[in-house]
Amino acid sequence: MTLQDLEIGQEVQIQIGWGTRSFYSDSKVLNRTPAGILLESFVVNGTVVKVNKKTARAFDFTLYALDPETGHRVSWPNLEIETVERDGNAYYVCSVRGYLRDAKESERRTEDRLPINVRGMAYDNQTNIGQEIWIQDISKSGIAFTAPTSIEFLQINLRLEFEDHINEQSFMMKVPAQIVRTENQGDLTLYGCKFLRVPNQMALYVWMKQTTKRDDV
């Protein structure tokens, strides 16, 4: 079956993946379009999460639904989602991407880094002594932060902690990471780290952070 075979009013579920983490959003089919379907938008604390091509590039979308004829659960991976405004309301237009286009975007996504720019702490795993840092950005594979050059980290494995607030929702992140590179920036040192473990909430945080920053692009 195709996306257009879904019935208007049918409930569906969108899986939003980022790296090894994902979360799910319930939605409903509102209408059909020549390329796909129109869905209800994802709303957090009363705010519609808008999606554009730059936002969506960092994520993988899969739509799940029940086949009206067989009752079996079916899915559409490689889904393309973009927000449209109609009559003062925001909706998602969904279609399925072709193989070549999906492969090309997948290559670019590995290089995307999302600016974070919040204060945090870096803790030594052995002594649990913390140093104040500034979280710079996050990608699927790692995280970068800066700290004064006068600070010396004796261990390459650290626990990074930071808190951020998006649309009145608080995110408290505790991220085990390993320093893989350093770069001198005068009074500061930039530390590039790879994730040792990605928190369960990270996919939702990155999704909310990126769509909030870019919903007007």
N, CA, C and O of each residue as an XYZ file, in Angstrom:
868
protein
N       0.848     -1.192      0.000
C       0.000      0.000      0.000
C       0.884      1.243      0.000
O       2.049      1.195      0.396
N       0.314      2.345     -0.447
C       1.048      3.604     -0.491
C       0.564      4.511      0.632
O      -0.432      4.217      1.294
N       1.271      5.612      0.842
C       0.838      6.574      1.845
C      -0.578      7.064      1.573
O      -1.365      7.271      2.497
N      -0.895      7.250      0.277
C      -2.206      7.775     -0.084
C      -3.329      6.779      0.181
O      -4.506      7.136      0.130
N      -2.960      5.512      0.466
C      -3.983      4.516      0.801
C      -4.463      4.636      2.243
O      -5.482      4.051      2.611
N      -3.726      5.400      3.066
C      -4.175      5.615      4.436
C      -5.474      6.416      4.424
O      -5.677      7.280      3.570
N      -6.342      6.119      5.375
C      -7.646      6.759      5.408
C      -7.585      8.094      6.143
O      -6.845      8.237      7.116
N      -8.356      9.063      5.682
C      -8.441     10.352      6.363
C      -9.045     10.133      7.747
O     -10.075      9.476      7.890
N      -8.396     10.687      8.751
C      -8.813     10.475     10.133
C      -8.104      9.318     10.814
O      -8.264      9.117     12.018
N      -7.310      8.544     10.049
C      -6.617      7.389     10.618
C      -5.463      7.837     11.511
O      -4.716      8.747     11.155
N      -5.319      7.200     12.664
C      -4.225      7.506     13.575
C      -2.947      6.812     13.114
O      -2.973      5.658     12.686
N      -1.826      7.534     13.206
C      -0.521      7.011     12.801
C       0.493      7.382     13.878
O       0.182      8.115     14.817
N       1.692      6.872     13.728
C       2.775      7.172     14.662
C       4.037      7.478     13.864
O       4.373      6.764     12.919
N       4.733      8.551     14.252
C       5.976      8.940     13.588
C       7.142      8.635     14.504
O       7.177      9.101     15.643
N       8.101      7.853     14.017
C       9.339      7.616     14.748
C      10.367      8.631     14.269
O      10.646      8.728     13.074
N      10.928      9.385     15.207
C      11.919     10.409     14.882
C      13.256      9.943     15.433
O      13.449      9.905     16.649
N      14.173      9.592     14.557
C      15.448      9.018     14.965
C      16.595      9.985     14.813
O      16.667     10.754     13.855
N      17.489      9.929     15.779
C      18.725     10.733     15.743
C      19.849      9.846     16.244
O      19.919      9.528     17.432
N      20.731      9.445     15.332
C      21.789      8.514     15.721
C      21.196      7.199     16.190
O      20.408      6.580     15.475
N      21.574      6.762     17.400
C      21.069      5.500     17.948
C      19.831      5.692     18.809
O      19.315      4.721     19.363
N      19.340      6.927     18.934
C      18.191      7.203     19.787
C      17.008      7.672     18.956
O      17.177      8.239     17.877
N      15.807      7.430     19.472
C      14.611      7.870     18.774
C      13.473      8.049     19.770
O      13.533      7.558     20.897
N      12.441      8.755     19.339
C      11.220      8.872     20.120
C      10.048      8.859     19.146
O      10.234      8.920     17.931
N       8.831      8.777     19.699
C       7.647      8.597     18.866
C       6.640      9.715     19.125
O       6.496     10.202     20.247
N       5.955     10.104     18.066
C       4.910     11.114     18.164
C       3.646     10.583     17.491
O       3.683     10.124     16.349
N       2.529     10.651     18.212
C       1.258     10.243     17.623
C       0.726     11.352     16.734
O       0.909     12.534     17.027
N       0.063     10.970     15.639
C      -0.501     11.952     14.723
C      -1.747     11.364     14.062
O      -2.186     10.264     14.397
N      -2.301     12.116     13.124
C      -3.523     11.690     12.453
C      -3.494     12.173     11.008
O      -3.020     13.273     10.725
N      -4.002     11.347     10.096
C      -4.071     11.716      8.681
C      -5.219     12.706      8.499
O      -6.369     12.397      8.812
N      -4.901     13.891      7.993
C      -5.916     14.931      7.789
C      -6.384     15.018      6.348
O      -7.536     15.364      6.084
N      -5.489     14.704      5.409
C      -5.858     14.798      3.997
C      -4.803     14.095      3.161
O      -3.765     13.686      3.683
N      -5.055     13.954      1.890
C      -4.089     13.381      0.954
C      -3.592     14.479      0.031
O      -4.320     15.421     -0.282
N      -2.335     14.348     -0.404
C      -1.747     15.282     -1.360
C      -1.245     14.471     -2.553
O      -1.148     13.247     -2.459
N      -0.925     15.124     -3.675
C      -0.407     14.370     -4.827
C       0.854     13.572     -4.505
O       1.096     12.524     -5.104
N       1.668     14.071     -3.548
C       2.933     13.403     -3.229
C       2.858     12.526     -1.986
O       3.741     11.699     -1.761
N       1.814     12.695     -1.176
C       1.773     11.938      0.070
C       0.529     12.220      0.880
O      -0.590     12.078      0.386
N       0.723     12.627      2.143
C      -0.407     12.875      3.036
C      -0.144     14.109      3.893
O       0.989     14.577      4.005
N      -1.207     14.622      4.489
C      -1.134     15.750      5.399
C      -1.437     15.241      6.802
O      -2.463     14.598      7.024
N      -0.530     15.532      7.766
C      -0.667     15.032      9.134
C      -0.773     16.168     10.146
O      -0.352     17.296      9.887
N      -1.352     15.841     11.314
C      -1.322     16.761     12.436
C       0.120     16.979     12.870
O       0.944     16.069     12.785
N       0.422     18.191     13.336
C       1.775     18.505     13.774
C       2.032     17.989     15.182
O       1.103     17.711     15.939
N       3.316     17.867     15.517
C       3.780     17.490     16.844
C       3.746     18.733     17.723
O       4.350     19.748     17.378
N       3.042     18.666     18.863
C       2.882     19.811     19.747
C       3.502     19.500     21.108
O       3.218     18.456     21.696
N       4.345     20.399     21.608
C       4.957     20.269     22.927
C       4.626     21.505     23.748
O       4.950     22.626     23.356
N       3.983     21.298     24.881
C       3.595     22.403     25.767
C       2.844     23.499     25.019
O       3.063     24.689     25.249
N       1.962     23.080     24.128
C       1.132     24.020     23.397
C       1.803     24.671     22.208
O       1.181     25.487     21.528
N       3.050     24.338     21.937
C       3.790     24.932     20.822
C       3.997     23.913     19.710
O       4.487     22.811     19.953
N       3.624     24.284     18.490
C       3.809     23.399     17.347
C       5.285     23.308     16.984
O       5.955     24.330     16.844
N       5.790     22.094     16.832
C       7.179     21.893     16.413
C       7.214     21.918     14.889
O       6.726     21.002     14.227
N       7.797     22.978     14.347
C       7.829     23.139     12.892
C       9.069     22.457     12.309
O      10.114     22.378     12.955
N       8.933     21.977     11.098
C      10.010     21.236     10.437
C      10.233     21.824      9.053
O       9.284     22.025      8.295
N      11.487     22.097      8.729
C      11.813     22.475      7.361
C      12.925     21.559      6.857
O      13.363     20.663      7.577
N      13.378     21.775      5.641
C      14.344     20.861      5.048
C      15.667     20.840      5.808
O      16.289     19.786      5.941
N      16.103     21.999      6.309
C      17.351     22.039      7.073
C      17.194     21.311      8.395
O      18.102     20.598      8.823
N      16.044     21.484      9.050
C      15.775     20.792     10.305
C      15.750     19.287     10.104
O      16.398     18.538     10.835
N      14.991     18.854      9.101
C      14.768     17.422      8.895
C      16.027     16.680      8.485
O      16.108     15.466      8.669
N      17.011     17.378      7.935
C      18.204     16.732      7.410
C      18.983     15.965      8.472
O      19.696     15.015      8.153
N      18.850     16.372      9.728
C      19.611     15.741     10.811
C      18.914     14.519     11.391
O      19.472     13.857     12.266
N      17.695     14.200     10.922
C      16.901     13.145     11.535
C      16.441     12.124     10.505
O      16.448     12.377      9.301
N      16.039     10.957     11.018
C      15.427      9.914     10.191
C      13.990      9.730     10.655
O      13.729      9.598     11.851
N      13.064      9.723      9.712
C      11.651      9.606     10.042
C      11.074      8.305      9.481
O      11.343      7.928      8.341
N      10.284      7.639     10.301
C       9.550      6.453      9.868
C       8.101      6.605     10.324
O       7.843      6.968     11.472
N       7.172      6.333      9.438
C       5.759      6.419      9.781
C       5.182      5.018      9.925
O       5.412      4.159      9.074
N       4.430      4.783     11.004
C       3.787      3.500     11.277
C       2.277      3.680     11.282
O       1.757      4.684     11.768
N       1.585      2.691     10.733
C       0.125      2.724     10.710
C      -0.399      1.307     10.563
O       0.364      0.383     10.283
N      -1.697      1.137     10.750
C      -2.353     -0.147     10.519
C      -2.946     -0.151      9.116
O      -3.642      0.784      8.721
N      -2.664     -1.208      8.374
C      -3.254     -1.376      7.058
C      -4.758     -1.555      7.232
O      -5.181     -2.513      7.878
N      -5.590     -0.652      6.670
C      -7.037     -0.757      6.862
C      -7.628     -2.077      6.367
O      -8.663     -2.514      6.869
N      -6.983     -2.717      5.390
C      -7.532     -3.946      4.820
C      -7.113     -5.181      5.605
O      -7.931     -6.070      5.843
N      -5.841     -5.246      6.011
C      -5.344     -6.458      6.674
C      -5.283     -6.332      8.192
O      -5.279     -7.334      8.907
N      -5.234     -5.085      8.680
C      -5.070     -4.890     10.118
C      -3.637     -5.051     10.585
O      -3.369     -4.954     11.782
N      -2.699     -5.296      9.659
C      -1.288     -5.460     10.002
C      -0.617     -4.101     10.152
O      -0.997     -3.130      9.498
N       0.380     -4.049     11.020
C       1.154     -2.810     11.207
C       2.152     -2.682     10.063
O       2.929     -3.602      9.805
N       2.130     -1.567      9.393
C       3.028     -1.331      8.261
C       3.820     -0.062      8.535
O       3.468      0.725      9.414
N       4.895      0.130      7.772
C       5.749      1.296      8.022
C       6.304      1.844      6.719
O       6.413      1.133      5.720
N       6.652      3.126      6.752
C       7.326      3.799      5.647
C       8.594      4.453      6.174
O       8.521      5.530      6.766
N       9.746      3.838      5.977
C      11.010      4.493      6.366
C      11.373      5.557      5.340
O      10.712      5.693      4.311
N      12.417      6.302      5.625
C      12.897      7.350      4.712
C      11.800      8.362      4.400
O      11.672      8.831      3.269
N      11.020      8.684      5.413
C       9.924      9.637      5.235
C      10.471     11.060      5.188
O      11.417     11.398      5.901
N       9.873     11.879      4.349
C      10.233     13.295      4.276
C       9.094     14.108      4.864
O       7.940     13.938      4.473
N       9.415     15.002      5.812
C       8.402     15.792      6.498
C       8.754     17.269      6.409
O       9.910     17.660      6.566
N       7.737     18.080      6.154
C       7.930     19.529      6.133
C       6.645     20.202      6.583
O       5.550     19.752      6.245
N       6.779     21.287      7.351
C       5.620     22.017      7.856
C       5.064     22.944      6.787
O       5.814     23.616      6.080
N       3.733     22.972      6.678
C       3.044     23.938      5.813
C       2.014     24.669      6.658
O       1.472     24.110      7.612
N       1.748     25.914      6.305
C       0.750     26.728      6.999
C      -0.493     26.831      6.123
O      -0.421     27.216      4.956
N      -1.637     26.477      6.714
C      -2.906     26.588      5.993
C      -3.974     27.110      6.946
O      -4.221     26.538      8.008
N      -4.605     28.221      6.536
C      -5.684     28.815      7.334
C      -5.238     29.098      8.770
O      -6.011     28.925      9.713
N      -3.984     29.534      8.928
C      -3.483     29.881     10.246
C      -3.054     28.710     11.096
O      -2.674     28.897     12.252
N      -3.104     27.504     10.556
C      -2.698     26.311     11.294
C      -1.499     25.654     10.619
O      -1.310     25.776      9.409
N      -0.686     24.951     11.423
C       0.507     24.278     10.896
C       0.256     22.778     10.789
O      -0.301     22.165     11.700
N       0.669     22.198      9.676
C       0.513     20.763      9.436
C       1.819     20.206      8.876
O       2.697     20.963      8.462
N       1.942     18.867      8.865
C       3.081     18.210      8.248
C       2.667     17.619      6.899
O       1.692     16.872      6.809
N       3.414     17.962      5.864
C       3.268     17.282      4.582
C       4.287     16.155      4.550
O       5.480     16.397      4.737
N       3.835     14.920      4.316
C       4.713     13.743      4.362
C       4.731     13.040      3.023
O       3.692     12.836      2.395
N       5.917     12.677      2.600
C       6.093     11.883      1.384
C       7.270     10.949      1.593
O       8.018     11.098      2.560
N       7.440      9.991      0.698
C       8.528      9.022      0.806
C       9.633      9.429     -0.137
O       9.385      9.684     -1.315
N      10.868      9.496      0.374
C      12.007      9.908     -0.435
C      12.518      8.772     -1.300
O      12.459      7.600     -0.928
N      13.028      9.159     -2.481
C      13.617      8.174     -3.364
C      14.975      7.720     -2.872
O      15.583      8.381     -2.030
N      15.460      6.595     -3.389
C      16.702      6.004     -2.886
C      17.893      6.935     -3.071
O      18.654      7.153     -2.129
N      18.067      7.493     -4.282
C      19.259      8.291     -4.539
C      19.258      9.561     -3.707
O      20.296      9.962     -3.180
N      18.113     10.187     -3.587
C      18.060     11.411     -2.790
C      18.312     11.109     -1.321
O      19.010     11.868     -0.648
N      17.762     10.024     -0.819
C      17.975      9.655      0.584
C      19.450      9.371      0.853
O      19.982      9.789      1.881
N      20.118      8.663     -0.064
C      21.526      8.336      0.130
C      22.372      9.605      0.171
O      23.317      9.701      0.955
N      22.037     10.569     -0.664
C      22.803     11.806     -0.698
C      22.634     12.586      0.596
O      23.611     13.110      1.132
N      21.416     12.672      1.103
C      21.190     13.399      2.345
C      21.828     12.689      3.522
O      22.290     13.346      4.454
N      21.866     11.368      3.505
C      22.467     10.625      4.605
C      23.942     10.956      4.737
O      24.464     11.016      5.850
N      24.623     11.174      3.616
C      26.032     11.542      3.673
C      26.207     12.902      4.332
O      27.130     13.090      5.124
N      25.339     13.844      4.019
C      25.479     15.181      4.593
C      25.147     15.193      6.068
O      25.738     15.957      6.831
N      24.217     14.363      6.480
C      23.782     14.392      7.871
C      24.909     14.036      8.829
O      24.922     14.504      9.967
N      25.867     13.205      8.379
C      26.935     12.797      9.275
C      27.820     13.977      9.660
O      28.552     13.903     10.647
N      27.763     15.074      8.886
C      28.610     16.225      9.159
C      27.879     17.313      9.939
O      28.510     18.274     10.380
N      26.581     17.188     10.118
C      25.813     18.234     10.776
C      26.162     18.343     12.251
O      26.236     17.341     12.963
N      26.373     19.568     12.696
C      26.616     19.830     14.107
C      25.609     20.882     14.548
O      25.476     21.929     13.913
N      24.903     20.603     15.636
C      23.884     21.509     16.138
C      24.475     22.407     17.222
O      24.916     21.893     18.250
N      24.503     23.724     17.035
C      25.006     24.617     18.086
C      24.141     24.522     19.338
O      22.913     24.529     19.248
N      24.777     24.433     20.507
C      24.069     24.335     21.776
C      24.272     25.608     22.600
O      23.305     26.266     22.981
N      25.536     25.952     22.872
C      25.894     27.197     23.554
C      25.215     27.355     24.917
O      24.492     28.323     25.154
N      25.457     26.400     25.796
C      24.968     26.496     27.177
C      26.111     26.119     28.124
O      27.032     25.393     27.750
N      26.030     26.624     29.349
C      27.016     26.271     30.367
C      26.789     24.841     30.837
O      25.669     24.331     30.832
N      27.884     24.210     31.241
C      27.782     22.853     31.756
C      28.931     22.553     32.699
O      29.701     23.437     33.076
N      29.029     21.295     33.068
C      30.098     20.834     33.948
C      30.718     19.584     33.351
O      30.029     18.759     32.750
N      32.036     19.452     33.525
C      32.763     18.253     33.112
C      33.337     17.613     34.372
O      34.100     18.242     35.105
N      32.962     16.351     34.620
C      33.377     15.662     35.841
C      34.383     14.565     35.534
O      34.194     13.776     34.608
N      35.442     14.523     36.312
C      36.411     13.437     36.252
C      35.749     12.186     36.828
O      35.215     12.225     37.936
N      35.779     11.085     36.088
C      35.099      9.865     36.521
C      35.727      9.251     37.765
O      35.043      8.557     38.518
N      37.017      9.493     37.995
C      37.690      8.897     39.147
C      37.533      9.745     40.416
O      37.270      9.211     41.493
N      37.693     11.056     40.284
C      37.646     11.924     41.469
C      36.281     12.589     41.643
O      35.966     13.091     42.722
N      35.481     12.593     40.595
C      34.177     13.277     40.582
C      34.313     14.784     40.788
O      33.357     15.457     41.172
N      35.502     15.299     40.531
C      35.719     16.743     40.599
C      35.222     17.374     39.298
O      35.553     16.911     38.206
N      34.425     18.432     39.425
C      33.841     19.060     38.249
C      34.490     20.386     37.893
O      34.955     21.119     38.765
N      34.516     20.682     36.602
C      35.009     21.950     36.081
C      33.921     22.570     35.210
O      33.262     21.877     34.436
N      33.744     23.870     35.344
C      32.743     24.544     34.521
C      33.227     24.629     33.079
O      34.382     24.969     32.821
N      32.335     24.317     32.142
C      32.663     24.327     30.709
C      31.533     25.018     29.953
O      30.522     25.416     30.533
N      31.732     25.148     28.650
C      30.693     25.706     27.787
C      30.443     24.713     26.655
O      31.318     24.475     25.823
N      29.232     24.134     26.631
C      28.888     23.173     25.584
C      28.704     23.932     24.273
O      27.889     24.852     24.198
N      29.452     23.554     23.247
C      29.418     24.274     21.977
C      28.412     23.679     20.990
O      27.537     24.383     20.485
N      28.541     22.390     20.722
C      27.645     21.783     19.736
C      27.579     20.272     19.926
O      28.356     19.681     20.675
N      26.626     19.671     19.222
C      26.390     18.223     19.289
C      26.185     17.700     17.881
O      25.559     18.360     17.051
N      26.709     16.516     17.612
C      26.426     15.798     16.374
C      25.987     14.385     16.754
O      25.931     14.044     17.936
N      25.681     13.574     15.759
C      25.261     12.210     16.053
C      26.347     11.411     16.755
O      26.051     10.509     17.538
N      27.596     11.738     16.477
C      28.684     10.930     17.019
C      29.350     11.524     18.239
O      30.082     10.827     18.942
N      29.112     12.814     18.510
C      29.842     13.389     19.634
C      29.381     14.769     20.041
O      28.355     15.273     19.584
N      30.176     15.367     20.920
C      29.850     16.645     21.522
C      31.136     17.444     21.686
O      32.196     16.863     21.917
N      31.060     18.760     21.572
C      32.234     19.615     21.708
C      31.986     20.647     22.796
O      30.878     21.166     22.929
N      33.022     20.944     23.574
C      32.920     21.970     24.603
C      34.227     22.739     24.693
O      35.273     22.269     24.244
N      34.153     23.934     25.283
C      35.351     24.729     25.536
C      35.530     24.911     27.037
O      34.566     24.892     27.803
N      36.780     25.085     27.437
C      37.136     25.336     28.835
C      38.377     26.223     28.830
O      39.143     26.206     27.866
N      38.585     26.997     29.897
C      39.789     27.821     29.976
C      41.050     26.982     29.793
O      41.129     25.854     30.280
N      42.022     27.531     29.097
C      43.273     26.809     28.845
C      43.973     26.440     30.141
O      44.735     25.473     30.173
N      43.731     27.185     31.205
C      44.363     26.914     32.492
C      43.870     25.619     33.136
O      44.517     25.078     34.032
N      42.697     25.119     32.663
C      42.152     23.881     33.214
C      42.777     22.685     32.504
O      42.880     22.672     31.278
N      43.187     21.697     33.264
C      43.776     20.487     32.680
C      42.945     19.279     33.095
O      42.714     19.045     34.281
N      42.504     18.525     32.107
C      41.760     17.295     32.371
C      42.740     16.125     32.368
O      43.411     15.877     31.366
N      42.824     15.402     33.494
C      43.775     14.307     33.628
C      43.275     13.025     32.986
O      44.068     12.136     32.676
N      41.965     12.921     32.783
C      41.381     11.727     32.175
C      40.714     12.108     30.854
O      40.177     13.205     30.706
N      40.758     11.185     29.905
C      40.085     11.470     28.632
C      38.601     11.105     28.698
O      37.805     11.595     27.896
N      38.225     10.244     29.656
C      36.812      9.887     29.816
C      36.186     10.794     30.869
O      36.636     10.826     32.015
N      35.151     11.527     30.482
C      34.513     12.493     31.357
C      33.000     12.270     31.386
O      32.443     11.582     30.531
N      32.355     12.862     32.379
C      30.900     12.912     32.417
C      30.505     14.373     32.252
O      30.782     15.205     33.116
N      29.864     14.669     31.146
C      29.441     16.037     30.865
C      27.984     16.207     31.280
O      27.134     15.372     30.971
N      27.716     17.287     31.975
C      26.344     17.563     32.411
C      25.971     18.991     32.035
O      26.761     19.920     32.204
N      24.753     19.151     31.521
C      24.250     20.489     31.232
C      22.731     20.463     31.232
O      22.107     19.420     31.040
N      22.152     21.639     31.452
C      20.697     21.786     31.473
C      20.288     22.843     30.457
O      20.947     23.871     30.306
N      19.197     22.569     29.772
C      18.688     23.514     28.779
C      17.164     23.530     28.881
O      16.547     22.550     29.300
N      16.569     24.654     28.493
C      15.119     24.805     28.542
C      14.612     25.181     27.154
O      15.092     26.138     26.546
N      13.632     24.415     26.655
C      13.070     24.649     25.333
C      11.553     24.615     25.447
O      10.979     23.617     25.883
N      10.913     25.694     25.057
C       9.446     25.773     25.120
C       8.929     25.358     26.499
O       7.985     24.575     26.608
N       9.553     25.888     27.540
C       9.165     25.640     28.927
C       9.388     24.194     29.361
O       8.916     23.789     30.424
N      10.099     23.417     28.556
C      10.446     22.047     28.943
C      11.923     21.991     29.307
O      12.775     22.485     28.568
N      12.219     21.380     30.459
C      13.593     21.313     30.941
C      14.246     19.998     30.524
O      13.645     18.929     30.628
N      15.479     20.098     30.055
C      16.267     18.925     29.688
C      17.543     18.935     30.524
O      18.343     19.866     30.432
N      17.730     17.903     31.338
C      18.947     17.746     32.131
C      19.738     16.590     31.545
O      19.315     15.438     31.637
N      20.876     16.884     30.947
C      21.655     15.879     30.236
C      22.898     15.471     31.022
O      23.632     16.315     31.536
N      23.117     14.161     31.103
C      24.333     13.591     31.661
C      24.928     12.683     30.593
O      24.362     11.642     30.259
N      26.077     13.092     30.063
C      26.618     12.454     28.864
C      28.019     11.902     29.121
O      28.953     12.685     29.289
N      28.196     10.580     29.158
C      29.553     10.015     29.210
C      30.246     10.237     27.861
O      29.705      9.878     26.816
N      31.418     10.817     27.890
C      32.108     11.142     26.637
C      33.604     10.941     26.792
O      34.136     10.901     27.901
N      34.269     10.816     25.646
C      35.718     10.613     25.621
C      36.352     11.668     24.731
O      35.951     11.845     23.581
N      37.347     12.371     25.270
C      38.048     13.395     24.495
C      38.858     12.726     23.381
O      39.651     11.820     23.636
N      38.647     13.186     22.139
C      39.372     12.602     21.004
C      40.251     13.628     20.288
O      41.117     13.262     19.493
N      40.026     14.916     20.571
C      40.883     15.943     19.971
C      40.786     17.222     20.792
O      39.802     17.455     21.494
N      41.819     18.039     20.691
C      41.810     19.350     21.341
C      42.306     20.396     20.345
O      43.057     20.086     19.420
N      41.878     21.622     20.549
C      42.281     22.716     19.664
C      42.450     23.983     20.494
O      41.514     24.414     21.169
N      43.619     24.573     20.448
C      43.880     25.789     21.206
C      43.196     26.973     20.537
O      43.327     27.191     19.333
N      42.454     27.739     21.358
C      41.768     28.928     20.857
C      42.114     30.138     21.733
O      41.230     30.885     22.152
N      43.388     30.314     21.998
C      43.831     31.425     22.830
C      43.643     31.115     24.306
O      44.304     30.230     24.850
N      42.742     31.842     24.951
C      42.478     31.620     26.372
C      41.614     30.384     26.616
O      41.438     29.962     27.759
N      41.075     29.805     25.543
C      40.207     28.636     25.662
C      40.788     27.456     24.894
O      41.567     27.619     23.955
N      40.386     26.272     25.320
C      40.701     25.047     24.577
C      39.393     24.400     24.163
O      38.482     24.223     24.972
N      39.320     24.050     22.888
C      38.148     23.334     22.377
C      38.414     21.841     22.479
O      39.444     21.353     22.014
N      37.473     21.112     23.092
C      37.577     19.659     23.235
C      36.507     18.991     22.375
O      35.311     19.227     22.543
N      36.968     18.158     21.458
C      36.040     17.357     20.667
C      35.939     15.969     21.286
O      36.953     15.308     21.507
N      34.721     15.531     21.565
C      34.508     14.254     22.265
C      33.582     13.348     21.467
O      32.717     13.813     20.725
N      33.779     12.060     21.635
C      32.824     11.102     21.092
C      31.953     10.588     22.230
O      32.397     10.508     23.376
N      30.715     10.242     21.909
C      29.809      9.709     22.911
C      30.260      8.311     23.328
O      30.596      7.487     22.478
N      30.268      8.044     24.620
C      30.433      6.681     25.111
C      29.069      6.035     25.322
O      28.925      4.815     25.244
N      28.091      6.860     25.585
C      26.693      6.412     25.682
C      25.810      7.619     25.438
O      26.086      8.708     25.940
N      24.735      7.425     24.658
C      23.834      8.530     24.355
C      22.602      8.431     25.254
O      21.925      7.403     25.242
N      22.292      9.466     26.031
C      21.114      9.423     26.904
C      19.836      9.208     26.112
O      19.726      9.637     24.964
N      18.865      8.536     26.736
C      17.604      8.244     26.058
C      16.906      9.505     25.587
O      16.256      9.500     24.542
N      17.033     10.593     26.351
C      16.320     11.827     26.056
C      17.015     12.683     24.994
O      16.483     13.714     24.582
N      18.191     12.261     24.557
C      18.976     13.105     23.663
C      18.284     13.352     22.327
O      18.332     14.471     21.816
N      17.641     12.338     21.747
C      16.991     12.514     20.452
C      15.902     13.569     20.531
O      15.800     14.426     19.654
N      15.076     13.509     21.592
C      14.020     14.515     21.753
C      14.625     15.894     21.969
O      14.135     16.879     21.416
N      15.692     15.977     22.772
C      16.336     17.267     23.027
C      16.870     17.887     21.734
O      16.629     19.063     21.458
N      17.592     17.096     20.948
C      18.165     17.613     19.698
C      17.061     18.030     18.737
O      17.158     19.058     18.068
N      16.010     17.216     18.679
C      14.870     17.539     17.817
C      14.261     18.885     18.211
O      14.053     19.751     17.361
N      13.976     19.055     19.506
C      13.369     20.296     19.980
C      14.321     21.483     19.799
O      13.895     22.569     19.405
N      15.591     21.276     20.083
C      16.575     22.357     19.962
C      16.697     22.821     18.516
O      16.711     24.020     18.238
N      16.783     21.870     17.610
C      17.014     22.229     16.214
C      15.777     22.856     15.588
O      15.887     23.843     14.860
N      14.602     22.298     15.859
C      13.398     22.871     15.253
C      13.085     24.240     15.847
O      12.572     25.109     15.142
N      13.380     24.448     17.116
C      13.144     25.753     17.735
C      14.076     26.801     17.143
O      13.666     27.945     16.942
N      15.323     26.431     16.860
C      16.292     27.384     16.314
C      15.990     27.706     14.871
O      16.293     28.806     14.407
N      15.390     26.757     14.140
C      15.278     26.911     12.687
C      13.852     27.004     12.176
O      13.636     26.984     10.964
N      12.863     27.107     13.074
C      11.495     27.068     12.596
C      11.094     28.298     11.786
O      10.039     28.317     11.152
N      11.953     29.334     11.812
C      11.654     30.522     11.020
C      12.582     30.649      9.828
O      12.625     31.696      9.182
N      13.339     29.576      9.525
C      14.284     29.638      8.407
C      13.555     29.334      7.100
O      14.172     29.335      6.034
